[in-house]
Amino acid sequence: MGNRNKLIPIIKTIIFLGRNDIAFRGHRDSRYHPQIGETCKDNIGIGNFVELLNFCIEAGDKVLEHHIRSALKNATYISKTAQNELIECCGKTIEKVLIKKIKKSGYFSILCDGASDCSNVEQLSLVIRYIDCDNVICEDFLRFIECKSGTTGLSLAQNIISAIDDLGLDIQKCRGQGMMVLGQCLSVRNALDQIKDISYFFNLSAKRASCLNKFIFPGQAKLIDTCRTRWVQKLKGLDVFFDNYISVFHSMKEMAYNEVLTKQIMDYFYAITVVLQTKTFDISQQCNEINCLKTQILDLKKNIDVYHNKWYLIALDLAKTLDVSEVKPRFCGRQVYRDNYPFDTVSDYFKYSITSPLLDHLINELEDRFDEGEMIACIWYSCNCCKKNKEKCFWKSDFMEFLHFYISDMPHPTSIHAELDLWETFWNNQSVIPSTITETSKSIDMRGFPNIREGFLIMGTIPITTCECERSISVIRRLKTYMRNCMTE
């Protein structure tokens, strides 16, 4: 019991540093700790962990002070080795709690995204999506997976399966997966890369930033980076860059049509993108908005001449403000660095080279991410089967198609038709109709509808985005810093 009391302040210090994202060790804390009861003044670079222990002793922690004073130098439990072991114990304890919740939920989905750390090693972020016992959709980060065997599809799959087995989860309970897939729309990628480079060009130099500030109007936001991991930050960076375009031009004397077009089209995506970034996102809640977005992008493609001319006029107005002339691109027999497009006017060239490929790319991405098969699970929320007018609809066949796909998970598959009839009758007699999976599960006792309950669990588990992986990647620099890029030290 005495040894446990000695470890309590040490463990609490570790938890405090972890919760507040504070680095543990300094430059030279492998040596013995500084003078007991005094913060480090002469020994620079001792580290936050040892300094906090000294602070606790100064605050009157007699148990810790007695332990540090009387313990042998190899039994103080404050060395870098002891720190790593205690950190690992804390991590395993948290992991056990999360694994217990995931196992209790029944089904889960795997979310993964990768990024290189400061030592140029590929780290794969592993996040599990599930519905907890309170019918709340959760996305919990579990660990980073070091991709030692490479980044091929086979290597990544083997790493993920190995990690799932190591965590004690049953891969047979996995009902969905979300992986980061890079887009291939060259014009958009080049435009965002240009914005990122321009932002770095100004933000990483005090002199260049001062030059840009001379042209920024009062109230305008300064240039921000188009974050490589978060799509919402890309859109924000694009908006800020567009607002500061005139200021940037006067500083760099440059202009391109890509940024204007990309900004106009991406404005349609901003609202739904913000919603998709949330942890507890319920696909049934934004089913209509997603379908509306798909319809709108298809309409842009169908009426591409009208919309392109409108966007091109915006670019021309901006060019006129900056005193830039409309120039017809050079056309030659053999083009190496860009595609040759048949065109009669400059506007037609940009329509064929940028506007049309971008819209095609967005349509394909939306169809792949939100295809009809995945949206079937949510169609019944938007139909009129539960409304008081009791109009005839065909939601049962759609929902049956979803349940049939997971027929092996249904507890009573032979009674699905009767259960759906009871479900319809139940909600026809209700005045308030819930709009999401979680609200529905909380509003009634689902034990009377076991098959539908299993369907809800699977529907809520299926992922749409990998945003939680991106959030974990954003803080990986706190684990592997430039000064200490080896996690074993």
PyMOL commands that set and color helices and strands:
alter all, ss='L'
color gray80, all
select helices_A, chain A and resi 2-19+48-58+62-70+73-75+80-105+153-167+171-173+186-203+206-213+231-243+245-252+257-266+270-276+287-302+304-321+346-369+372-382+395-405+407-409+413-428+437-443+446-448+450-461+467-474+476-478
alter helices_A, ss='H'
color red, helices_A
select strands_A, chain A and resi 108-116+122-131+137-146+174-179
alter strands_A, ss='S'
color yellow, strands_A
deselect
rebuild
show_as cartoon
